[in-house]
Amino acid sequence: MQKKDIKHIGLRMVPQLYQKIKYIAGHEGRSINGQAYYLIQKCIREFEKENGPIPLDDQTPDKF
């Protein structure tokens, strides 16, 4: 994957949530960004396991 293929997202959270995710990330040996990325991937895996593959690009429905 090339750097231009990576999308940047900003994420806002309350200080208490930030402190907790920072703690968990440190415990897991990840950065906060790495922990967020891991959790997003985990969420997608669980969703697709229950609901089937998520369509990509032009296949995504406009219902969102």
Buried (B, 14 or more C-beta within 10 A) or exposed (E): EEEEEEEEEEEEEEEEEEEEBEEBBEEEEBEBEEBBEBBEEEEEEEEEEEEEEEEEEEEEEEEE
